[in-house]
Amino acid sequence: MTKWYTKYLEVFEKPIDSVPEQTVNEVRKKLMALQSKEPVVSVVLIAHNEETHLLACLWSLCDNTCPVPMEILTVNNNSTDKTTEVLDRLGATWFDEKLKGPGHARQCGLNHAKGKYHICIDADTMYPPHYIETHLKE
């Protein structure tokens, strides 16, 4: 039996340039398709030097079941690697936060969030298929 995270492990901790372009394009299309102009839920993803984790993280979020319109916002918090290049390549909606620390990064994301519900998460994780839906139910 294949685990839910198997395909994400193929790109986890790998530079985006080493990932097949087809995979990058698939994630880009999914990410752009789920971004709502009137979201009910805002997923705020904070990132500090997450160049090799963002693709797997965003891919797992794109594959999440969500019964309502949503948005995924990423906050770059003083990254010195290629985090912003990966975000641009994936067509992600992202913001810069110059004040260092997860609290400042989360607040930046919340300041831009349009949804009624907010889920704040980290970019170094792959999220199971019902993660967002489970949070909404609770």
Secondary structure, DSSP 8 states (H G I E B T S, - for coil): ---TTHHHHTTTTS-GGGS-HHHHHHHHHHHHHHB-SS-SEEEEEEESS-TTTHHHHHHHHHTS--SS-EEEEEEE-S--SSHHHHHHHTT-EEEE--S-SHHHHHHHHHHH--SSEEEEEETT----TTHHHHHHH-
